[in-house]
Amino acid sequence: MNIYVSHLSWGTSSEGLGNLFAQFGEVASANVITDRETGRSRGFGFVEMPDDEQARKAMEQLNGTNFEGQTITVNEARPREERPSGGFGGNRGGGYGGGNRGRRF
């Protein structure tokens, strides 16, 4: 089962998140999502636990608890929604304009 964890502290590591869930059973993976440019945590992550019963117990026990100074929210992860491609057209303004236009006053 894939679990979504939000409201994580900026300093939370994937290892720390995995250790939190390991007290409830086997953790296949734990990943704190980070910003591509800064490398800083974006405040949420995912934990994968192969045993659904253990995963449900972990979600029940950890949702709303304090972890590293933050009250975390723990839910079953929903499948990722399809996004439009980044090419021309779609909701991206046709691929024209934008960019760095310099300082505005």
C-alpha positions in Angstrom: 0.0 0.0 0.0 1.2 3.5 -0.9 0.8 6.1 1.9 0.8 9.9 1.5 2.2 11.9 4.5 1.8 15.7 4.6 2.8 18.5 6.9 6.3 17.2 7.3 9.0 19.3 8.9 11.4 20.9 6.3 14.2 18.9 7.9 12.5 15.5 7.7 14.6 13.0 5.7 13.4 9.9 3.8 15.3 7.8 6.3 13.6 9.4 9.3 10.2 9.0 7.6 10.9 5.3 6.9 12.0 4.8 10.5 8.7 6.3 11.8 6.6 3.8 9.8 9.0 0.8 10.5 7.6 0.5 14.0 4.4 -0.8 12.4 5.9 -3.3 10.0 8.0 -3.7 6.9 8.7 -0.5 4.9 9.5 -1.1 1.2 10.3 2.5 0.5 10.1 6.0 2.0 10.6 9.1 0.0 10.4 12.8 1.1 9.7 14.9 -1.9 12.2 17.7 -2.4 12.3 20.8 -4.5 14.4 20.3 -7.6 16.2 23.6 -7.4 16.8 24.0 -3.7 16.9 20.4 -2.6 14.7 21.3 0.4 11.8 19.2 1.5 8.4 20.2 0.0 6.7 19.1 3.2 5.2 15.8 2.0 6.3 12.3 1.1 5.3 8.8 0.4 5.8 5.5 2.2 5.2 2.1 0.7 4.4 -0.8 2.9 3.8 -4.3 1.4 1.4 -5.5 4.1 -1.9 -3.6 3.8 -3.0 -4.5 7.4 0.3 -3.0 8.8 -0.1 0.0 6.5 -3.7 0.7 7.8 -2.6 0.4 11.4 0.3 2.8 10.7 -2.1 5.3 9.1 -4.6 5.0 11.9 -1.9 5.4 14.6 0.2 8.2 13.0 -2.5 10.5 11.5 -2.6 13.7 13.6 0.4 12.9 15.6 3.5 15.1 16.2 6.6 14.1 14.2 9.7 16.3 14.4 7.7 19.3 15.6 4.8 19.1 13.1 1.4 17.5 13.3 1.4 15.2 10.3 -1.5 14.0 8.1 -1.4 10.4 6.9 -3.7 9.0 4.2 -3.7 6.3 1.6 -2.1 7.8 -1.6 -4.4 8.3 -4.5 -3.2 7.5 -8.1 -1.3 10.3 -9.8 -3.5 12.3 -12.1 -2.5 12.7 -15.7 -1.2 16.1 -16.6 -1.2 17.7 -20.0 2.1 17.5 -21.8 4.5 20.4 -21.6 4.6 21.0 -25.4 2.7 23.6 -27.4 -0.9 24.2 -26.8 -2.9 23.0 -23.8 -3.0 25.2 -20.7 0.4 26.6 -21.2 -0.4 29.6 -23.4 0.7 28.1 -26.6 4.4 28.1 -25.8 5.0 31.8 -26.5 6.0 34.7 -24.2 6.8 34.3 -20.5 10.4 33.8 -19.6 12.5 36.4 -17.8 11.4 39.9 -18.9 13.8 41.7 -16.5 12.9 43.8 -13.6 9.5 45.4 -13.5 8.7 48.6 -11.7 
